[in-house]
Amino acid sequence: MRRTPLALGALTLAAGLALTACGSGSGSDSDTADKPDVKVEGAFIPAPASGDMAAGFFTVHNKGAADTLTSVSSGISQKVTLHSTKGGVMKEQKSFAVPANGELDFERGGNHLMFENLKRKPAEGDKVSVQLHFTKSGTVTVSFPVKAATYNPSHASH
């Protein structure tokens, strides 16, 4: 059976289009799936009672691949540490997983930041610049407003 040049050309074109469609579709999907898309909301620091420590709370929303919060820094304190609270016991953590297409909550009675050795005591109404360091997303700078010591936002929207 002999194929004409026109038939061979059409076959080559069809095969090329099929491969291109497969390649571009899966390539762009995997690029998107491999990247986290983090957004930080609800950040606040309750006005500290003492002058040398403060806590911080926020929620990380992630619409992409998993990531890890590895550390936090801020010009207001010499050291910012990550803590979890389980069963009433507070424990320092080296990092926190940010689930793919999920949330990581830092809230009263749970995960939280500790601003240690404050350089100055933040007052209600101040805004504190905080840098969240993620493995894949890099550094995300967030402005944490200082709220009343008793402030506790409603989590009904979650």
N, C-alpha and C positions, 0 to 999 in steps of 0.2 A: 504494500500500500504506500503510495507516494503522496506526501503532503505538499500542498502548494505554499509558496512564500506568504501569501495572505493568511492562510490558516495558521502557519507557524507564528506569524506576527501577532495574530489575535490571541493565540494560546499563551505566548510570552507576556503579552500585555495583561491578560487576565490573571496569570500567576503573579506577576509583579504587583498588581493592584491588591490581590488577596494578601500577599505578604506585607505590603505597606499598611493595609488596614489593621492587620493583626499587630504589627510592630508598634504603630503609633498609638493604638488604643491601649494596649497593655503598658506601654512605656509611660504615658502620661498618667494613667491610673496609679501605677506603682510609685511614680514620683510624688504624687499627692499623698498616697497612703504612707509614704516613708517620712513625711514631714509633720511635726506637731503644729497646731494652730492654737496657741495659748492666748487667753485674754484674762486679765485680772480685774475682778470687780469686788465691791463691798469692803475695800480696805479701810481699816481704822486702827487707831491706837487709843485705848482709854487713858485719860489723863492719869499719870502715875501718882500714887499716894506718897511714895518715897522718891528721893531725888536720884537714886542710882540705878533703878531698873524700871523697865516698861514692857508691856506685852503688845503684840500685834496680831491682827486677824484679817483674813481675806479669803476669797475663793478663786481658784484657778479653773477656768472653763477651757476645755481642750476639744477642738473640733477636728483633730487630725490624729496622727500616730502618737504612741506613748512617748513620754519624756520623763525626765527626772529633775526635781528641784534639788540642787546639790549644796547650795549655800545662799546666804543673804548678807548684805552689807549696807551700812548707812553711816553717813557722816555724823549722826547724832550720838553714836556710841562706839566704843572701842571694839565691841564684839556683839554679833547677833547670832543666836543659836536657834536651831529648830527643835521643837519639843512635841511629843505626843502625850496624851493623857488617856490611860485605859484603866478602868476600875478605880478611878480616883488617884492613880499613881502617875506622876509626871516623869518622863524619861527623855533625855536628850537623844536626838536622832542625827545621823550623818547625812541622810537624804530622805526624800519622799518621792514615791512613784506618782507620776501624773498619768492616769489611765487614758488609753486611746478613746476618743469620743466620749470622754467622761469629765469628772470634776475631782478636784482636791480641795477639801474644806479645811480652813484654819478658823475655828470658832471657839467661843467660851466653853470650857469643859472638855475640849478636845485638842486637836493639833493647834499649836500657836508658836509665835516667835517670841524670843526673849531678847530685848535690847539691854545688854549688860554694860556696866560702867559708863553710864550716860555722861556725855560731855556737858550737857545742859538738860534741865528738866523741861520737857515739852508741856506747854499749857493748852488748855482747851481753846480751840480755834486755830492753833498752829497747823502747818502742813509739814510733814517730814518726808524727805525723799529717801526711798528705799530701793535697793537694787536686788532683784531676784535673779539668781544665776541658775540656768537650766543647761542640761547636757547638750541638747539639740537646738533649743530655741535661743541660746546665748543669754545675754543679760537683758532683763526687762525692768525698766525703771518705773516705779509707781509712786504717786503722791499719796501718803497716808494722812488723812485729816485726824487731828487729835480731838476726840469726843469726850463728853462727860464720863467720869469714872464709872457710872452706872449704865452707860449706853449698851444696849444689847439689841441688835437689829432682828427683825422678824425674818425667819428663814422659810416662810410660807411660800415664797416664790420659787423655791428649788424643786 
